[in-house]
């Protein structure tokens, strides 16, 4: 039970309102034609997000009424997303939330629909706008009426009673227009539900007469449905059948599947009580038609959800691939500087949590500029790829191997099962020996084969601290003749460092003091 006349003032574009007016008057073909033009004009993004959300949800409701299910779901999803972007405040927010609740109820998302309509009333009360509050109360009252119709008898009366209180509040706020008529229609159904049949009949007739004068088929359909309910409760089944048949025809005329389903079921029940098999069959046919629409909507929605999930997975994979590509060196396939900086904090934290000592091995190719000059950059690139493969071979799968920059590589040794006091120097010496013993003739021919100088550091420290310490050791290795491993004193106050057991020294056991950096080449 919904209409959005209060939104007309500054919220909904004129042509959108014209489409709704045509639809409520039963001129569905004209409404569809005009809607094609309307929906091609996308509401501007930015600025007033609530107004954009309002227009999107309004159009979703219209698309739903026109049977354009994929478009309705798309517009509803976009409008709902806009709603989630800000805290709901003001009359426009209340109207839009209420409209979305009405649409969700029609789609079958009933729990969310009731939550939405209750929230709209709360926001409307806070806004202080009487007309908006009346409209939100009408939606909530109408939603509760339909819940009561489907509820067990013992619960129905209580739900109808709650709806009646809300709708009566709405009627005290507004005395004319579409929302007033809708409030009267919904209130009359609540009265019938709590057994006040005379007052329900009087109110329904008043709502129906006002709807007739306004050529409002929606209002007339609701009025005839309530009057049929009253006559059925009184035992006048023949009159109830006549009124229920009118409500079905009017709901069908305005293409409201939710009303059509409800009204057709009631008509079928009345015909069954009368022994009218033909009437019952026709009513059930119409009910089946509307329920089939609901099922098709559900299937369409599931299909769209699956397609959106497929696209989301594709987008996620592309994003991950792009992220991985950004963190990987294209020449060697190793992690690059970004990849190392992203992964290192977590690896260091995990290693510290297990009570183990992380090691950082900093590898620099000796005289690499000469390799490029003598053999060419292509050969130089091939040499770097060979060194990357040697690094992978000498390290474990859990170790992080990265190309830091140019001819410089980094190995972060974590979760070492070996003796924590010498694993760094041991691995570093394996790397140095592997490069020194490698057959370079296929890559570089007869030119001078490359070697590596390596600096090693350990300690419960951050990446930049480990790197700075290893860098000092690397400079020392360069200074003392290259093609060697040097170990910087531990950052935690001194652990064994030399590969041969020397304390805080190089692989030959010499105790070395840190020196000022010199050129690496």
C-alpha positions in Angstrom: 0.0 0.0 0.0 2.1 2.9 -1.2 2.2 6.1 -3.1 4.7 8.9 -3.0 2.8 12.2 -3.5 4.6 14.0 -0.7 7.9 13.4 -2.5 6.7 15.5 -5.4 7.7 18.8 -3.8 11.3 19.1 -4.9 12.4 15.5 -4.8 11.0 13.6 -7.7 11.3 14.9 -11.3 8.0 15.9 -12.9 8.1 13.2 -15.6 8.8 10.5 -13.1 5.6 11.5 -11.3 3.7 11.5 -14.5 4.7 7.9 -15.1 3.5 6.9 -11.7 0.2 8.8 -12.2 -0.4 6.9 -15.5 0.4 3.6 -13.9 -2.0 4.2 -11.0 -4.7 5.2 -13.5 -4.3 1.9 -15.2 -2.7 3.3 -18.3 0.2 0.9 -18.3 1.2 1.1 -21.9 1.5 4.8 -21.8 3.4 4.6 -18.5 5.9 2.1 -20.0 6.5 4.4 -23.0 7.2 7.5 -20.9 9.3 5.5 -18.5 11.7 4.5 -21.3 12.5 8.2 -21.7 12.6 9.0 -18.0 14.9 6.2 -17.0 17.5 7.1 -19.6 18.2 10.3 -17.6 20.5 9.1 -14.8 20.2 11.2 -11.6 23.4 13.2 -11.2 25.9 11.8 -8.8 27.4 13.8 -6.0 25.6 16.7 -4.4 22.4 15.7 -2.6 22.9 12.0 -2.2 19.5 11.6 -0.6 17.8 13.1 -3.5 19.6 10.8 -5.9 18.8 7.8 -3.7 15.1 8.9 -3.6 14.9 9.1 -7.4 16.6 5.8 -7.9 14.3 4.0 -5.4 11.2 5.7 -6.8 12.2 4.5 -10.3 12.8 1.0 -8.9 9.3 0.9 -7.6 7.9 2.0 -10.9 10.0 -0.5 -12.8 8.8 -3.2 -10.5 5.2 -2.2 -11.1 5.8 -2.3 -14.9 7.2 -5.8 -14.6 10.7 -4.7 -15.6 12.4 -6.9 -13.0 16.1 -6.7 -13.9 15.9 -2.9 -14.1 14.0 -2.7 -10.9 16.6 -4.7 -9.0 19.4 -2.7 -10.5 17.9 0.6 -9.6 17.0 -0.7 -6.1 20.5 -1.9 -5.5 22.0 1.4 -6.6 19.6 3.4 -4.5 20.2 1.2 -1.5 23.9 1.7 -1.9 23.4 5.5 -1.8 21.3 5.1 1.4 24.2 3.2 3.1 26.6 6.0 2.5 25.3 8.4 5.1 23.4 8.4 8.4 19.7 8.8 7.6 18.5 12.3 8.6 15.5 14.4 7.4 12.3 14.0 5.5 13.9 12.9 2.2 15.8 10.1 3.9 12.7 8.9 5.7 10.6 8.9 2.5 13.3 7.0 0.6 13.9 4.4 3.3 10.1 3.8 3.5 9.8 3.5 -0.3 12.7 0.9 -0.3 11.0 -1.0 2.4 7.8 -1.1 0.4 9.7 -2.4 -2.6 11.6 -5.0 -0.6 8.3 -6.3 0.8 7.0 -6.7 -2.8 10.1 -8.5 -3.8 9.7 -10.9 -0.8 12.6 -9.6 1.4 10.1 -9.3 4.2 12.3 -9.0 7.3 14.4 -6.3 5.7 11.2 -4.6 4.5 9.7 -4.4 8.0 13.0 -3.1 9.4 13.2 -0.5 6.7 9.6 0.8 7.3 10.1 1.0 11.0 13.3 2.9 10.5 11.6 5.3 8.1 9.0 6.1 10.8 11.7 6.8 13.3 13.6 9.1 10.9 10.4 10.8 9.9 9.5 11.5 13.6 13.0 13.1 14.1 12.6 15.2 11.0 9.5 17.0 12.3 7.8 16.8 8.9 4.2 15.9 9.5 3.4 14.9 5.9 6.4 12.6 5.7 5.6 11.0 9.0 2.0 10.4 7.9 3.3 8.7 4.7 5.8 6.5 6.6 3.1 5.5 9.1 0.9 4.5 6.2 3.6 2.3 4.8 4.3 0.7 8.1 0.7 0.2 8.9 0.0 -1.4 5.5 3.0 -3.7 5.9 1.8 -4.8 9.3 -1.7 -5.4 7.9 -0.3 -7.9 5.3 1.8 -9.6 8.0 -1.4 -9.9 10.1 -3.4 -11.4 7.2 -0.8 -14.2 7.0 -0.3 -14.6 10.7 -2.0 -17.3 12.9 -5.3 -16.1 14.3 -4.0 -15.5 17.8 -1.2 -13.2 16.6 -3.2 -11.5 13.8 -5.4 -9.4 16.1 -2.4 -8.0 18.0 -0.6 -7.1 14.7 -3.8 -5.5 13.3 -4.1 -3.5 16.6 -0.6 -2.2 16.3 -1.2 -1.2 12.7 -4.5 0.6 13.7 -2.7 2.8 16.2 0.0 3.8 13.7 -2.5 4.5 11.0 -4.7 6.5 13.3 -1.7 8.7 14.1 -1.1 9.2 10.4 -4.7 10.3 9.9 -4.4 12.9 12.6 -1.5 14.5 10.6 -3.0 14.7 7.1 -6.5 15.3 5.8 -6.3 15.2 2.0 -4.5 13.8 -1.0 -3.3 10.3 -1.9 -1.6 9.5 1.3 -4.8 10.4 3.2 -6.8 8.0 1.0 -4.1 5.3 1.5 -4.2 5.8 5.3 -8.0 5.5 5.3 -7.8 2.3 3.2 -5.2 0.7 5.4 -6.9 1.8 8.6 -10.2 0.3 7.5 -8.4 -3.1 7.0 -6.9 -2.8 10.5 -10.3 -2.1 12.0 -11.8 -5.1 10.2 -8.9 -7.2 11.6 -9.7 -6.3 15.2 -13.4 -6.9 14.7 -14.7 -3.3 14.4 -16.7 -4.2 11.2 -19.1 -1.2 11.1 -16.3 1.3 11.5 -14.2 -0.6 9.0 -17.0 -0.5 6.4 -17.6 3.2 6.9 -13.9 4.0 6.6 -13.4 1.8 3.6 -16.4 3.4 1.8 -15.0 6.8 2.5 -11.6 5.8 1.1 -13.2 4.3 -2.0 -15.3 7.3 -2.7 -12.3 9.6 -2.5 -10.3 7.3 -4.7 -13.2 7.2 -7.3 -13.2 10.9 -7.5 -9.5 11.0 -8.0 -9.6 8.2 -10.6 -7.3 6.3 -8.3 -7.6 2.6 -9.1 -5.2 1.6 -6.5 -7.3 3.2 -3.7 -10.5 1.7 -5.1 -8.9 -1.8 -5.2 -7.9 -1.6 -1.5 -11.4 -0.2 -0.6 -13.2 -3.1 -2.3 -10.9 -5.6 -0.7 -11.6 -4.3 2.7 -15.4 -4.2 2.0 -15.2 -7.8 0.8 -13.4 -8.8 4.0 -16.2 -7.1 6.1 -19.0 -8.8 4.2 -17.3 -12.1 4.4 -16.9 -11.7 8.2 -20.7 -10.9 8.4 -21.5 -14.1 6.4 -22.7 -12.3 3.2 -20.5 -14.4 0.9 -22.3 -13.4 -2.3 -21.6 -9.7 -1.7 -18.1 -10.5 -0.6 -17.5 -12.3 -3.8 -18.7 -9.4 -5.9 -16.5 -6.9 -4.0 -13.5 -9.2 -4.0 -13.8 -9.7 -7.8 -13.8 -5.9 -8.2 -10.6 -5.6 -6.1 -8.9 -8.3 -8.2 -9.8 -6.6 -11.5 -8.6 -3.2 -10.2 -5.3 -4.7 -8.9 -4.8 -6.4 -12.3 -5.5 -3.2 -14.1 -2.8 -1.2 -12.3 -0.4 -4.2 -12.6 0.3 -4.5 -8.8 1.3 -8.1 -8.4 1.5 -7.9 -4.6 -2.1 -6.8 -4.3 -3.3 -9.1 -7.1 -1.8 -12.2 -5.3 -3.4 -11.3 -1.9 -6.8 -10.3 -3.4 -7.0 -13.4 -5.7 -6.4 -15.7 -2.8 -9.1 -14.1 -0.8 -11.5 -14.3 -3.7 -10.7 -18.0 -4.2 -11.5 -18.7 -0.6 -14.8 -16.9 -0.8 -15.7 -18.8 -4.0 -14.8 -22.0 -2.4 -17.1 -21.3 0.6 -19.9 -20.6 -1.9 -19.2 -23.8 -3.9 -18.4 -21.7 -6.9 -15.8 -23.9 -8.6 -15.5 -21.8 -11.7 -15.0 -18.6 -9.8 -12.5 -20.3 -7.5 -10.5 -21.6 -10.5 -10.4 -18.2 -12.1 -9.3 -16.6 -8.9 -6.6 -19.2 -8.4 -5.5 -18.7 -12.0 -4.9 -15.0 -11.3 -3.2 -15.8 -8.1 -1.0 -18.3 -9.8 -0.2 -15.7 -12.5 0.9 -13.2 -9.9 2.8 -15.8 -7.8 4.6 -16.9 -11.0 5.7 -13.3 -11.5 7.1 -13.4 -7.9 8.9 -16.7 -8.7 10.3 -15.3 -11.9 11.4 -12.2 -10.0 13.2 -14.4 -7.5 14.8 -16.4 -10.3 15.8 -13.2 -12.0 17.2 -11.8 -8.7 19.2 -15.0 -8.1 20.5 -14.9 -11.7 21.6 -11.3 -11.2 23.1 -12.1 -7.9 25.1 -14.9 -9.4 26.2 -12.8 -12.3 27.2 -9.9 -10.0 29.1 -12.4 -7.8 30.9 -13.8 -10.9 31.9 -10.3 -11.9 33.0 -9.5 -8.4 35.2 -12.6 -8.3 36.7 -11.6 -11.7 37.3 -8.1 -10.4 38.9 -9.5 -7.2 41.2 -11.8 -9.2 42.2 -9.0 -11.5 42.8 -6.7 -8.6 44.9 -9.4 -6.9 46.8 -10.1 -10.1 47.5 -6.4 -10.4 48.6 -6.2 -6.8 50.8 -9.2 -7.2 52.3 -7.7 -10.4 53.0 -4.5 -8.7 54.9 -6.3 -6.0 56.9 -8.6 -8.3 60.0 -7.9 -10.3 59.3 -8.5 -14.0 62.9 -9.5 -14.9 63.6 -12.1 -12.3 60.1 -13.1 -11.0 61.2 -12.4 -7.5 59.4 -10.0 -5.1 60.4 -6.4 -5.7 61.0 -3.7 -3.1 57.3 -3.1 -2.7 56.6 -6.8 -2.3 59.3 -7.1 0.3 58.0 -4.1 2.3 54.5 -5.4 2.2 55.3 -9.0 3.3 58.2 -8.3 5.8 56.2 -6.9 8.7 53.9 -9.9 9.0 56.8 -12.4 8.5 58.9 -10.7 11.2 56.0 -10.6 13.6 55.3 -14.3 13.0 58.9 -15.2 13.6 59.1 -13.1 16.8 55.9 -14.7 18.1 57.5 -18.2 17.7 60.6 -17.1 19.6 62.9 -17.3 16.6 65.5 -15.0 15.3 64.9 -13.4 11.8 68.0 -12.9 9.6 68.4 -10.5 6.7 70.8 -11.3 3.9 71.8 -8.5 1.6 73.4 -9.6 -1.7 75.2 -7.3 -4.2 76.7 -8.4 -7.5 80.4 -7.5 -7.7 81.5 -5.4 -10.7 78.1 -5.7 -12.4 78.6 -2.5 -14.4 81.5 -4.2 -16.1 79.3 -7.2 -17.0 76.8 -4.8 -18.7 79.6 -2.9 -20.4 81.5 -5.9 -21.7 78.6 -8.3 -22.6 75.7 -5.9 -23.1 72.6 -5.3 -21.1 70.8 -8.3 -22.4 73.5 -10.6 -21.1 73.5 -8.6 -17.8 69.7 -9.2 -17.5 70.3 -12.9 -18.2 73.0 -12.9 -15.4 70.5 -11.4 -12.9 68.0 -14.0 -13.8 70.6 -16.8 -13.2 71.5 -15.3 -9.8 67.8 -15.1 -8.9 67.5 -18.8 -9.7 70.5 -19.6 -7.6 69.0 -17.6 -4.7 65.8 -19.6 -4.9 67.7 -22.8 -5.0 69.8 -22.1 -1.9 66.9 -20.7 0.2 63.8 -22.4 1.6 60.3 -22.0 0.4 59.3 -20.0 3.4 62.1 -17.5 3.0 61.3 -14.2 1.2 63.7 -13.6 -1.7 63.5 -10.2 -3.4 65.3 -8.0 -5.9 65.8 -4.8 -4.0 67.1 -2.6 -6.8 69.4 -3.1 -9.8 72.0 -5.7 -8.9 71.0 -5.9 -5.3 69.0 -8.7 -3.7 67.5 -9.3 -0.3 66.7 -12.6 1.5 64.6 -12.5 4.7 65.1 -15.8 6.6 62.2 -16.5 8.9 61.0 -19.4 11.1 64.4 -21.1 10.9 64.5 -24.6 12.2 68.3 -24.6 12.2 70.5 -23.1 14.9 69.4 -19.5 15.1 72.9 -18.4 15.9 74.3 -19.2 12.4 71.5 -19.9 9.9 72.0 -16.4 8.3 75.7 -16.7 7.7 75.3 -20.4 6.6 72.7 -19.5 4.0 74.7 -16.5 2.9 77.8 -18.6 2.4 75.8 -21.1 0.4 74.6 -18.3 -1.9 78.1 -16.9 -2.3 79.6 -20.3 -3.1 76.8 -21.1 -5.6 77.4 -17.9 -7.6 81.1 -18.3 -7.4 81.0 -22.0 -8.6 78.3 -21.4 -11.3 79.1 -22.1 -14.9 78.6 -18.6 -16.5 79.9 -19.5 -20.0 76.5 -20.1 -21.5 75.3 -16.6 -20.4 78.5 -14.5 -20.5 81.0 -16.3 -22.6 84.6 -15.6 -21.8 84.2 -12.3 -19.9 84.8 -12.0 -16.2 82.3 -14.0 -14.3 80.3 -12.3 -11.6 80.6 -12.9 -7.8 78.6 -11.5 -4.9 79.3 -9.7 -1.7 76.9 -10.3 1.1 76.0 -8.6 4.3 74.1 -10.4 7.1 72.3 -9.1 10.1 69.9 -10.6 12.7 67.8 -9.4 15.6 64.2 -8.8 16.8 64.0 -5.6 14.7 62.0 -4.0 11.9 62.9 -4.4 8.3 64.6 -1.0 8.0 66.7 -1.7 11.0 67.7 -5.1 9.8 68.4 -3.6 6.3 70.6 -0.8 7.7 72.6 -3.3 9.8 73.1 -5.7 6.8 74.0 -2.8 4.6 76.9 -1.9 6.9 78.1 -5.5 6.7 77.8 -5.5 2.9 80.0 -2.4 2.7 82.5 -4.1 4.8 82.5 -7.2 2.5 83.1 -4.9 -0.5 85.9 -3.1 1.4 87.6 -6.3 2.3 87.9 -7.7 -1.2 84.4 -8.7 -2.4 83.1 -12.3 -3.0 82.7 -12.7 0.7 80.2 -12.7 3.6 80.3 -10.3 6.5 78.0 -10.4 9.6 77.0 -7.3 11.4 76.8 -7.6 15.3 73.4 -8.6 16.4 70.8 -5.9 17.0 69.8 -7.5 20.3 73.2 -7.1 21.9 75.3 -9.9 20.5 74.7 -13.4 19.2 77.1 -15.6 17.4 77.4 -14.4 13.8 80.2 -15.9 11.8 79.5 -18.9 9.5 82.4 -20.7 11.1 81.3 -19.8 14.7 83.2 -16.5 15.1 81.5 -13.9 17.3 80.2 -10.9 15.6 82.5 -11.3 12.7 83.0 -12.3 9.1 82.9 -15.8 7.8 86.6 -16.1 8.4 86.1 -15.4 12.1 87.7 -11.9 12.1 86.1 -9.4 14.4 85.3 -6.4 12.3 84.1 -3.0 13.4 81.5 -1.1 11.3 83.0 1.3 8.8 81.6 4.2 6.9 80.0 3.2 3.5 82.1 3.3 0.4 81.2 2.8 -3.3 79.7 -0.7 -3.9 81.0 -1.3 -7.4 
